[in-house]
Amino acid sequence: MADRRILLPLLFLLAFPLTGKDAAPDASSDGSVPDALSYTPAGEDPVRTDVAREAEKAFYVKGTMIALRETASASGRKLLILQNGDIVNFTGVRLSDQGREWMKVTRFTPKGGTVEGWVDSRYLSETKIEGKFSFLKTVDLTPFPKTKGYKENPPVKTRGVYITVYSATPKNIRRYFNMAENGQINTFVVDVKNVEGEILFKSAAAEKHFPAANKRVVYKTTPPFIAEARQKGIYLIARMTAFKDNYYALAYPDRGIMVPGTDELLRDRDKLVWVTPHDRHYWEYLIDLSLEAAAMGFHEIQFDYIRFPDLNKEMDTRNALGESRPQAIQNFLKYAYERLSKAKVYVSADIFGLVPSVADDMAIGQHWETISNVVDYICPMMYPSHYATGFAGLKVPDSDPYKTIRQSALDSVRRNKKLSTPAIIRPWIQDFTAFWVKEHIPYGAKEVEDQIRALRELGIDEYLIWNPRNRYTPITVPKPVKAPETPSPSPSPAGP
């Protein structure tokens, strides 16, 4: 699918300690997770120095995905994940640990209780955070004209797997044809461009916009698996990493996201650099490459890393047009839809799995309604390993894939009901064991099938399966079973 790695109290923990071409779909492909979300084992109580007591008062969270920790330490166990604008009650106790100041606060939970813990003081403000949802004035939520299907390219209820550019070689791709012939899948999601900027085939679009990309290709001509897949009735999705393109940004630093006040490109946790979503020149490269993939025979273009970097730090995004982040993402997708629909291919977008469960854009430009309104398919990366303690009321969401997926799917369905022209929900699900998660469970056929069952009970009958190594578990595809929707709200503290 899109790039990948894998993301919260929701939240996303870094899915894999992988980078670049091994990353999961922007979920990981982005699989990246903010420092506040990265899993670290609970540490011992820090050495307490410089303890101060003040009057109790309300503070506001500034930043996205900020951890409320059990101890005043960056290694303290995460109790909740706080979102920009959330209100916490400062208890009057401050504590310094290793040069960092922590504040002890309490936070009300949706069920009327309270949780007490520590927050890094850099992420708290006495001033109310204004404009958390000001972007809503800049985006288009009116009915958006979409196709109901193309005669030459009818819609397919997909059951697919992700295939990297390296797994798409003539020898390696045979295993996925075998999966399709056995009835496990009917869809290939193939990297056409990955986060490193590598592309699948020699491209006229690259020759026009970025000739250096043609030096790093797998196929010199149209990949032969395309014709075979179409002949066998396999649906082909071209995964196109959008704004995380290390190769392009290094070549054209004037189009990259910068460290404010410097000439230095901003690097993410993978040490890779990004192109700004505001740059229209880069848009043309993405769309022309997508059109080329469509002409070769792909049925759909899927944009991954369709967002801004998930870093809790200032960045210079070269926003000469004054767009809000969700507006920039939506404007690109609207333009992509206008161009690609003429080629009679569908448009989809990969998003963080937490997006359906939070009301804002997580400071990365991904707001559910804003994206769902302008694409054919919306693909939240619902990897259970990427949610933090508290999501769906679970201590370890990874250990209960059915309940985790069901809660995220419920939130997705509810958000879609707010729109007249919503996208079809088609989640990414997990087929890997998250060894880095404390109290994780091994994932096999049952865990994959449980996720599919949770989706189908809510009327979601499409899914894509993610494994960063492209090694997939044989499963028995569960039959659709309709169950009544649970009306209870999301237990996530920062849910909409």
Long-range contacts (C-beta under 8 A, 24 or more apart in sequence): 1-25, 1-29, 1-162, 1-189, 1-237, 1-239, 1-302, 1-304, 1-350, 1-379, 1-381, 1-428, 1-464, 1-466, 2-26, 2-27, 2-29, 2-30, 2-239, 2-240, 2-241, 2-242, 2-302, 2-303, 2-304, 2-305, 2-306, 2-349, 2-350, 2-379, 3-27, 3-28, 3-29, 3-30, 3-31, 3-194, 3-195, 3-239, 3-241, 3-244, 3-304, 3-305, 3-350, 4-28, 4-29, 4-30, 4-31, 4-162, 4-304, 4-381, 4-466, 4-468, 5-29, 5-30, 5-31, 5-32, 5-33, 5-468, 6-30, 6-31, 6-33, 6-381, 6-383, 6-385, 6-386, 6-430, 6-466, 7-31, 7-32, 7-33, 7-34, 7-37, 7-310, 7-352, 7-353, 7-354, 7-381, 7-386, 8-37, 8-65, 8-81, 8-354, 8-358, 8-386, 8-387, 8-388, 8-391, 9-78, 9-79, 9-80, 9-81, 9-388, 9-389, 9-390, 9-391, 9-492, 9-493, 9-494, 10-81, 10-354, 10-357, 10-358, 10-387, 10-388, 10-390, 10-391, 10-492, 10-493, 10-494, 10-495, 11-37, 11-65, 11-81, 11-354, 11-386, 11-387, 11-388, 11-391, 12-37, 12-65, 12-352, 12-353, 12-354, 12-386, 12-387, 12-388, 13-37, 13-38, 13-39, 13-385, 13-386, 13-387, 13-388, 13-436, 13-437, 14-38, 14-39, 14-269, 14-436, 15-383, 15-385, 15-386, 15-434, 15-468, 16-432, 16-436, 16-468, 17-436, 18-468, 19-270, 19-271, 19-272, 20-194, 20-195, 20-196, 20-246, 20-270, 20-272, 21-164, 21-165, 21-166, 21-194, 21-195, 21-196, 21-198, 22-468, 22-469, 23-195, 23-270, 23-468, 24-162, 24-381, 24-383, 24-466, 24-468, 25-162, 25-239, 25-304, 25-350, 25-381, 25-428, 25-466, 26-241, 26-244, 26-304, 26-305, 26-306, 26-307, 26-350, 26-352, 26-381, 27-350, 27-352, 27-353, 27-381, 27-383, 27-386, 27-428, 27-466, 28-381, 28-383, 28-386, 29-194, 29-195, 29-241, 29-304, 29-305, 30-244, 30-304, 30-305, 30-307, 30-310, 30-352, 30-381, 31-386, 31-468, 32-268, 32-269, 32-270, 32-309, 32-310, 33-269, 33-310, 33-386, 34-64, 34-65, 34-310, 34-311, 34-312, 35-312, 36-63, 36-65, 36-66, 36-67, 36-78, 36-81, 36-312, 37-65, 37-67, 37-78, 37-81, 37-388, 39-436, 39-437, 39-438, 40-74, 40-75, 41-75, 41-77, 41-438, 42-70, 42-71, 42-75, 42-76, 42-77, 43-71, 43-73, 43-75, 43-76, 44-71, 45-71, 45-73, 46-71, 46-72, 46-73, 46-95, 46-97, 46-98, 47-97, 48-72, 48-95, 48-97, 49-95, 49-96, 49-97, 50-94, 50-95, 50-96, 51-93, 51-94, 51-95, 51-96, 52-93, 52-94, 52-95, 53-92, 53-93, 53-94, 54-90, 54-92, 54-93, 54-94, 55-92, 56-89, 56-90, 56-91, 56-92, 57-89, 57-90, 57-126, 58-87, 58-88, 58-89, 58-90, 59-87, 59-88, 59-89, 59-90, 59-103, 59-105, 59-124, 59-125, 59-126, 60-85, 60-86, 60-87, 60-88, 60-124, 60-125, 60-126, 60-127, 60-128, 60-129, 61-85, 61-86, 61-87, 61-88, 61-119, 61-123, 61-124, 61-125, 61-129, 62-123, 62-124, 62-125, 62-129, 63-123, 63-312, 63-363, 64-310, 64-312, 64-360, 64-362, 64-363, 64-364, 65-310, 65-312, 65-362, 66-119, 66-120, 66-123, 66-312, 67-119, 68-105, 68-107, 68-115, 68-117, 68-118, 68-119, 69-117, 69-118, 69-119, 70-117, 70-118, 71-118, 72-97, 72-102, 72-104, 72-118, 73-97, 73-102, 73-118, 74-100, 74-120, 76-117, 76-118, 77-389, 78-388, 78-389, 79-115, 79-117, 79-389, 79-390, 80-107, 80-109, 80-115, 80-117, 80-389, 80-390, 80-493, 81-388, 81-390, 81-493, 81-494, 82-107, 82-119, 82-123, 82-493, 82-494, 83-358, 83-360, 83-362, 83-494, 84-129, 84-132, 84-360, 84-363, 85-128, 85-129, 85-132, 85-360, 86-493, 86-494, 88-119, 88-124, 90-124, 91-116, 94-121, 107-493, 109-493, 110-489, 110-491, 110-492, 110-493, 110-495, 111-491, 123-312, 132-360, 133-359, 133-360, 134-324, 135-324, 135-325, 135-326, 135-327, 135-361, 135-367, 135-370, 138-323, 138-324, 138-326, 138-327, 139-324, 139-326, 139-327, 139-330, 139-367, 139-370, 140-330, 140-334, 140-370, 140-373, 140-374, 141-369, 141-370, 141-373, 141-419, 142-420, 143-420, 143-421, 144-334, 144-337, 144-373, 144-374, 144-421, 145-421, 146-337, 146-376, 146-421, 147-341, 147-346, 147-376, 150-344, 150-345, 152-344, 153-299, 153-344, 153-345, 153-346, 155-346, 156-186, 156-187, 156-235, 156-299, 157-461, 157-462, 158-186, 158-187, 158-235, 158-237, 158-426, 158-462, 158-463, 158-464, 159-184, 159-185, 159-186, 159-187, 159-462, 159-463, 159-477, 160-185, 160-186, 160-187, 160-188, 160-189, 160-235, 160-237, 160-463, 160-464, 160-465, 161-185, 161-187, 161-188, 161-189, 161-464, 161-465, 161-466, 161-467, 161-470, 161-472, 162-189, 162-239, 162-428, 162-464, 162-465, 162-466, 162-467, 162-470, 163-188, 163-189, 163-190, 163-191, 163-470, 164-191, 164-194, 164-470, 165-190, 165-191, 165-194, 165-198, 165-199, 165-200, 165-218, 166-218, 167-470, 168-200, 168-218, 168-223, 168-225, 169-218, 170-224, 170-225, 173-225, 177-225, 177-228, 177-229, 177-232, 177-234, 179-472, 180-232, 180-234, 181-232, 182-474, 183-477, 184-472, 184-474, 184-475, 184-477, 185-465, 186-233, 186-234, 186-235, 187-234, 187-235, 187-236, 187-237, 187-464, 188-229, 188-234, 188-235, 188-236, 188-237, 189-237, 189-239, 189-302, 189-464, 190-236, 190-237, 190-238, 190-239, 190-298, 191-239, 191-241, 192-238, 192-239, 192-240, 192-289, 192-290, 192-293, 192-298, 193-239, 193-240, 193-241, 193-245, 193-289, 194-239, 194-241, 195-241, 195-244, 195-245, 195-246, 195-270, 195-272, 195-305, 196-245, 196-246, 196-247, 196-272, 197-245, 197-246, 197-247, 197-248, 198-247, 199-289, 201-296, 203-289, 203-292, 204-288, 204-292, 205-285, 205-288, 205-289, 205-291, 205-292, 206-285, 206-289, 208-288, 209-281, 209-284, 209-285, 209-288, 209-289, 210-247, 210-248, 210-251, 210-252, 210-285, 212-247, 212-251, 213-247, 213-248, 216-247, 222-296, 222-297, 223-296, 226-296, 226-297, 226-298, 227-297, 229-297, 230-297, 235-299, 235-300, 236-297, 236-298, 236-299, 236-300, 237-298, 237-299, 237-300, 237-301, 237-302, 237-348, 238-290, 238-293, 238-294, 238-298, 238-300, 238-301, 238-302, 239-302, 239-304, 240-286, 240-289, 240-290, 240-293, 240-301, 240-302, 240-303, 240-304, 241-303, 241-304, 241-305, 242-277, 242-286, 242-303, 242-304, 242-305, 242-306, 242-307, 242-332, 243-274, 243-275, 243-276, 243-277, 243-282, 243-305, 243-306, 243-307, 243-308, 244-268, 244-272, 244-274, 244-275, 244-305, 244-309, 245-274, 245-275, 245-282, 246-272, 246-273, 248-275, 248-282, 248-285, 249-273, 249-274, 249-275, 252-282, 255-279, 255-281, 255-282, 255-318, 257-308, 257-309, 257-315, 257-316, 257-317, 257-318, 258-315, 258-316, 258-318, 259-315, 259-316, 260-314, 260-315, 260-316, 261-316, 266-309, 266-311, 266-315, 266-316, 268-309, 268-310, 268-311, 269-311, 274-308, 274-309, 276-317, 276-318, 276-319, 277-307, 277-308, 277-317, 277-325, 277-328, 277-329, 277-332, 277-365, 278-317, 278-318, 278-319, 278-320, 278-321, 278-323, 278-328, 279-318, 283-332, 283-335, 283-336, 286-332, 286-336, 287-335, 287-336, 287-339, 287-340, 290-336, 290-339, 290-340, 290-345, 291-339, 291-340, 291-343, 294-340, 294-343, 294-344, 294-345, 295-343, 298-345, 299-345, 299-346, 300-345, 300-346, 300-347, 300-348, 300-376, 300-377, 301-336, 301-340, 301-345, 301-346, 301-347, 301-348, 302-348, 302-349, 302-350, 302-377, 302-379, 303-333, 303-336, 303-347, 303-348, 303-349, 303-350, 304-350, 305-350, 306-332, 306-333, 306-349, 306-350, 306-351, 306-366, 306-371, 307-351, 307-352, 307-364, 307-365, 307-366, 308-363, 308-364, 308-365, 309-364, 310-352, 310-362, 310-363, 310-364, 324-365, 325-361, 325-363, 325-364, 325-365, 326-361, 326-365, 326-366, 326-367, 326-370, 327-370, 328-365, 329-365, 329-366, 329-370, 329-371, 330-370, 330-371, 330-373, 330-374, 333-371, 333-374, 333-375, 334-374, 337-374, 337-375, 346-376, 346-377, 347-375, 347-376, 347-377, 348-375, 348-376, 348-377, 348-378, 348-379, 348-423, 348-426, 349-375, 349-377, 349-378, 349-379, 349-423, 350-379, 350-380, 350-381, 350-428, 351-378, 351-379, 351-380, 351-381, 352-380, 352-381, 353-380, 353-381, 353-382, 353-383, 353-386, 353-387, 353-408, 353-427, 353-428, 354-386, 354-387, 355-380, 356-380, 356-408, 356-411, 356-412, 356-414, 356-415, 357-391, 357-407, 357-408, 357-411, 357-490, 357-492, 357-494, 357-495, 357-496, 358-492, 358-494, 358-495, 358-496, 359-494, 359-495, 359-496, 368-412, 368-415, 368-416, 369-415, 369-418, 369-419, 371-423, 372-415, 372-416, 372-419, 372-422, 372-423, 373-419, 373-421, 373-422, 373-423, 375-423, 376-423, 376-424, 377-423, 377-424, 377-425, 377-426, 377-462, 378-412, 378-422, 378-423, 378-424, 378-425, 378-426, 379-426, 379-427, 379-428, 379-464, 380-408, 380-412, 380-425, 380-427, 380-428, 381-427, 381-428, 381-466, 382-408, 382-409, 382-427, 382-428, 382-429, 382-430, 382-451, 383-428, 383-429, 383-430, 383-434, 383-466, 384-430, 384-434, 384-451, 385-430, 385-432, 385-434, 385-437, 385-440, 390-491, 390-492, 390-493, 391-491, 391-492, 392-490, 392-491, 392-492, 393-491, 395-439, 396-437, 396-438, 396-439, 396-440, 398-434, 398-437, 398-439, 398-440, 398-441, 399-439, 399-440, 399-441, 401-429, 401-430, 401-443, 401-447, 401-448, 401-450, 401-451, 401-454, 402-450, 402-451, 402-453, 402-454, 403-454, 405-429, 405-450, 405-451, 405-454, 405-455, 406-454, 406-457, 406-458, 406-486, 407-490, 407-491, 407-492, 409-454, 409-455, 409-458, 409-460, 410-458, 410-485, 410-486, 410-490, 411-490, 411-492, 411-495, 411-496, 412-460, 413-458, 413-459, 413-460, 413-485, 415-496, 424-462, 425-460, 425-462, 426-460, 426-462, 426-463, 426-464, 427-455, 427-460, 427-463, 427-464, 428-463, 428-464, 428-465, 428-466, 429-455, 429-463, 429-464, 429-465, 429-466, 430-466, 431-465, 431-466, 431-467, 431-472, 431-473, 432-466, 432-467, 432-468, 432-469, 443-473, 444-473, 445-473, 445-474, 445-475, 445-476, 448-473, 448-475, 449-475, 449-476, 449-478, 452-477, 452-478, 453-478, 453-481, 456-480, 456-481, 456-482, 457-481, 457-482, 457-483, 458-483, 458-485
